[in-house]
Amino acid sequence: MTAPRTITTDLVSLQPPEEQDAALVAELMGVPEDAERPAEIVRGWREHWDEHGYGTWIATDASGRRVGFVGLRAHDDFIRVTIRTLEGQGEEDLAGPAMRLVVAHALEWLPDLPLRLRVAPEDLATRFVAEFAGMVHAPDLDHTVGGDDWQVLELPWVRVADKIPARAREAMLRMWVEVNEAGGAVGFLPGADEGEVAAVLDGYAAQLERGDTSLVALNSPHGDLLGFGFVVRPSGATVAHTANLERIMTDPARRGTNHGALLMAGMHRAARERGVELVTLDYRGGTGLGEFYTRFGYTEVGRVPGGVRVAPGDDRDGVIMARSL
Ligand SMILES: CC(C)(COP(=O)(O)OP(=O)(O)OC[C@H]1O[C@@H](n2cnc3c(N)ncnc32)[C@H](O)[C@@H]1OP(=O)(O)O)[C@@H](O)C(=O)NCCC(=O)NCCS
């Protein structure tokens, strides 16, 4: 399947530029609509799309008004992301959601290269938008061009592994216990100890060895584990095009910074690359997770009333969701 050319949510919609978007660029630049430069910029964006199959998106709000752009530009060994929105009646509020969507899309569909944004040290607004989308400052990439200082932020990256690296095991175990302690629905009763969790983790290690399961880990540019999950393919010829996504979790200390979306993007990419066309997952009712997964195109396909006993007297529904890839 090829990467979608548009991204649409209730709040914001992103599409490749058209010639008439020169008017938006002129407004952003503060130059007359018929100036030559904005038209040139849009032409460059359109050529980039033709050459690479991705590029700069024009963002529109729910009423269809163009409010800015999020750009992706191919460099030799990284992809640069840029963002500009109009200042005015709330347009800048769409910068965060637009940025979040674009970086997750990049992780799911684009060449597997670092995604970087550079920002002037005083431009705190852009830096905030990038950090809200999960990007982190990578000081060793900061540089000066023509006397201007630039700070560089980089997006976390995804590693797909067919075994649990020894060094990752400890971090995974620690995160799993912490997520459970923080009330996460990751297969254990509250207070489960490390030994119990380790036994289940080692069960996955055995599955990974058999080759029907992949570990998908989200890592910060500094190498910290930010989240993980497993893509589990069932055995049997009739279901070889399906997979179940299991134990999806992110670091509780860094929630709300798009890591869940980035992890889902990485899991979908990994599944698709393994020939999977249909994914399922299940979650514990009463956790609000249905809403989270609906954002990523899942719909509820089944519910086992009272199928999950969290504690005596606290039975929850086991809910099954699915989506095609
Ligand atoms: C579910 C989970 C992976 C999401 O990760 P995250 O790092 O918080 O994700 P993001 O930052 O990308 O997304 C946050 C958004 O999802 C929403 N969200 C996250 N968890 C949610 C939940 N349990 N119920 C409803 N919404 C949720 C947040 O409200 C936030 O919404 P906003 O963007 O409108 O502010 C993470 O919360 C987690 O690890 N939970 C515990 C483990 C768990 O229950 N896993 C599910 C197994 S089926």
The ligand as a Gaussian input file, in Angstrom:
#p B3LYP/6-31G(d) Opt

LIG

0 1
 C       -2.266000       4.158000      25.883000
 C       -0.868000       4.749000      25.860000
 C        0.077000       3.799000      25.092000
 C       -0.898000       6.126000      25.166000
 O        0.387000       6.684000      25.211000
 P        0.681000       8.257000      25.395000
 O        2.167000       8.339000      25.453000
 O       -0.109000       8.831000      26.482000
 O        0.106000       8.735000      24.002000
 P        0.057000      10.103000      23.199000
 O        0.813000      11.191000      23.853000
 O        0.381000       9.798000      21.797000
 O       -1.493000      10.374000      23.202000
 C       -2.036000      10.987000      24.217000
 C       -3.484000      11.216000      23.856000
 O       -4.179000       9.978000      23.980000
 C       -5.125000      10.085000      25.013000
 N       -5.076000       8.893000      25.849000
 C       -4.005000       8.244000      26.304000
 N       -4.371000       7.236000      27.093000
 C       -5.713000       7.270000      27.134000
 C       -6.691000       6.518000      27.785000
 N       -6.391000       5.525000      28.590000
 N       -7.967000       6.852000      27.592000
 C       -8.310000       7.900000      26.810000
 N       -7.438000       8.647000      26.178000
 C       -6.152000       8.333000      26.329000
 C       -4.697000      11.256000      25.850000
 O       -5.801000      11.847000      26.477000
 C       -4.082000      12.192000      24.851000
 O       -5.075000      12.948000      24.217000
 P       -4.828000      14.450000      23.676000
 O       -3.855000      14.314000      22.558000
 O       -6.163000      14.892000      23.210000
 O       -4.282000      15.218000      24.817000
 C       -0.327000       4.992000      27.279000
 O       -1.241000       5.843000      27.956000
 C       -0.110000       3.754000      28.097000
 O        0.972000       3.187000      28.051000
 N       -1.075000       3.352000      28.922000
 C       -0.926000       2.296000      29.863000
 C       -0.831000       0.982000      29.211000
 C       -2.107000       0.588000      28.565000
 O       -3.152000       0.658000      29.159000
 N       -1.961000       0.138000      27.316000
 C       -3.068000      -0.308000      26.546000
 C       -3.019000      -1.781000      26.411000
 S       -4.393000      -2.311000      25.439000

